[in-house]
């Protein structure tokens, strides 16, 4: 009796059953997913998203898919991760009112490696605690302490980077200003040279986090990984110095976000991990950079387009003399 044909039939039959099972499973899983497409393998729709961002119109990427698939929810794939994008007020309400119930804070693995070095370095519990500290840090009573600092830095920025010139590029200058302000408020860094040690690698991080996550020498993502490491090392050096200051005299230590995180502890009384602190402060620098700068640029653009509104604002601002000296 020839056994080979029988074995061949068994193998073919087994493969067929496996294929049928995978197809049925794929269809069953697919039916539960929101409408949309994932794009190319691995890179997904990252290129389309990045191109829209470079053109200054990232909202077009979202709007096109809302029109094509759904006004409320669609799926895509960005930075090597499959994503569901929730749109509109209802989507935002769902996300921000259901943390630890239906959703949890999460970083794409590619960005996680830039911000925290590795997936093992990321502790979601520490990150949750740090986010609560940020909320306290931004309360109105706390912001009252920072308003004089922000006002003096704005005046200094205008005098140094705006007044000497007849024309200025607002977006690039506002990016410079908001980054220096973030360094001051988060870590009490005032030396411009020290700010530069952060800003140079930060520019690499910012460019690499919106690129295709391919870690090969020469790619934007590879440079972002190196830039993230430099920034974390700088923050860890600050943490070491700040801890020494706290041990010697707590009364004279700056009451910035870095100090708050070092004095905080979790529900078990455990101090927060230093690497988690460094990674989360880097994450805050990323989150606060483009959004704030874009808002400033948009406001100034509209003030330039509507002179009568500009004149009203000029009359009502406390820093109107600094602006007047610059532009008459």
Secondary structure as GFF3:
##gff-version 3
##sequence-region A 1 328
A	DSSP	alpha_helix	3	30	.	.	.	ID=ss1
A	DSSP	alpha_helix	46	54	.	.	.	ID=ss2
A	DSSP	alpha_helix	58	68	.	.	.	ID=ss3
A	DSSP	beta_strand	73	78	.	.	.	ID=ss4
A	DSSP	beta_strand	81	86	.	.	.	ID=ss5
A	DSSP	alpha_helix	88	96	.	.	.	ID=ss6
A	DSSP	alpha_helix	109	116	.	.	.	ID=ss7
A	DSSP	three_ten_helix	119	121	.	.	.	ID=ss8
A	DSSP	alpha_helix	124	137	.	.	.	ID=ss9
A	DSSP	alpha_helix	140	157	.	.	.	ID=ss10
A	DSSP	pi_helix	158	162	.	.	.	ID=ss11
A	DSSP	alpha_helix	170	187	.	.	.	ID=ss12
A	DSSP	alpha_helix	192	208	.	.	.	ID=ss13
A	DSSP	alpha_helix	220	248	.	.	.	ID=ss14
A	DSSP	three_ten_helix	250	252	.	.	.	ID=ss15
A	DSSP	alpha_helix	257	263	.	.	.	ID=ss16
A	DSSP	alpha_helix	274	305	.	.	.	ID=ss17
A	DSSP	alpha_helix	307	316	.	.	.	ID=ss18
A	DSSP	alpha_helix	320	327	.	.	.	ID=ss19
###
